[in-house]
Amino acid sequence: MKVMFGEYIRELRTNHHLTLTQLAARLELDSANLSKIENGKRDFDERRLEKLADVFNLDIEKLKVEYFGDQFAKKMFKYNCLPEALNVAKEKINYMRNMNVKQTEIEF
């Protein structure tokens, strides 16, 4: 996806012929907040990702990739980070996963 996450939601909504009010109700939002999300003035709440996936019958894992990729890109752009920061993040994720596995292997 080359658009921002809010624009993606707008595309989904319009392609499914839903009004702001209809989609907002399904996501348990008010239409003003949804409008701000679609226009990039407010971030979508990650706790509503499953509802969004359900409404549009989307794969939740793919949706999370799009959402968190969007969040990372916004932060990196805001702070003018180099793309190498993504490599460091990947290494840290692997480290955390390995630490989690080691902790679950401990038997008492």
C-alpha positions in Angstrom: 0.0 0.0 0.0 1.4 3.4 -1.0 -1.2 5.5 0.8 -1.3 6.3 4.5 -3.5 4.1 6.7 -6.3 6.6 7.0 -6.5 6.9 3.2 -6.6 3.1 3.0 -9.6 3.1 5.4 -11.3 5.7 3.2 -10.7 3.6 0.1 -12.1 0.5 1.8 -15.1 2.5 2.9 -15.9 4.0 -0.4 -15.3 0.8 -2.3 -17.8 -0.9 -0.1 -20.3 2.0 -0.5 -20.4 2.8 3.2 -20.9 6.3 4.6 -18.6 7.7 7.3 -21.5 7.3 9.7 -22.1 3.7 8.8 -18.5 2.6 9.1 -18.0 4.7 12.3 -20.9 2.9 13.9 -19.4 -0.5 13.0 -16.1 0.5 14.5 -17.7 2.1 17.5 -16.4 5.6 16.6 -18.2 8.8 15.9 -18.1 10.0 12.3 -16.1 13.1 13.2 -13.2 11.0 14.5 -13.3 8.7 11.6 -13.2 11.7 9.2 -10.1 12.9 11.1 -8.5 9.4 10.8 -9.2 9.3 7.0 -7.7 12.8 6.6 -4.5 12.0 8.6 -5.3 14.3 11.5 -5.7 11.5 14.0 -4.3 8.0 14.2 -6.5 4.9 14.1 -6.6 3.1 17.4 -4.9 -0.2 17.1 -7.4 -1.8 19.5 -10.0 -1.5 16.6 -7.9 -3.3 14.1 -9.8 -6.6 14.5 -13.1 -4.8 14.1 -11.8 -3.2 10.9 -10.6 -6.6 9.6 -14.1 -8.1 10.4 -16.0 -5.3 8.7 -14.1 -5.7 5.5 -13.2 -9.4 5.8 -9.4 -8.6 5.8 -6.6 -10.8 7.0 -5.7 -9.4 10.5 -2.0 -10.1 10.1 -1.8 -8.3 6.8 -3.7 -5.4 8.3 -1.4 -5.2 11.3 1.6 -5.1 8.9 0.0 -2.1 7.1 -1.0 -0.4 10.3 2.3 -0.7 12.2 4.3 0.0 9.0 2.4 3.2 8.7 3.1 4.1 12.4 6.8 3.4 12.0 7.0 5.5 8.9 5.3 8.4 10.5 7.7 8.3 13.5 10.8 7.9 11.3 9.7 10.8 9.1 8.9 13.0 12.0 12.4 12.5 13.5 14.2 12.3 10.2 15.5 8.8 10.9 17.7 6.8 8.5 16.1 3.7 7.0 18.7 1.6 8.9 16.6 2.1 12.0 14.3 -0.6 10.6 17.2 -3.0 10.6 18.0 -2.2 14.2 14.3 -2.7 15.1 14.3 -6.1 13.3 17.3 -7.2 15.3 15.7 -6.0 18.6 12.5 -7.9 17.7 14.5 -11.1 17.2 16.3 -10.5 20.5 13.1 -10.1 22.3 11.6 -13.2 20.8 14.7 -15.2 21.7 14.6 -13.9 25.3 10.9 -14.9 25.5 11.6 -18.4 24.3 14.5 -18.8 26.8 12.2 -17.7 29.6 9.5 -20.1 28.7 12.0 -23.0 28.6 12.9 -22.6 32.3 11.4 -25.5 34.3 10.9 -25.4 38.0 
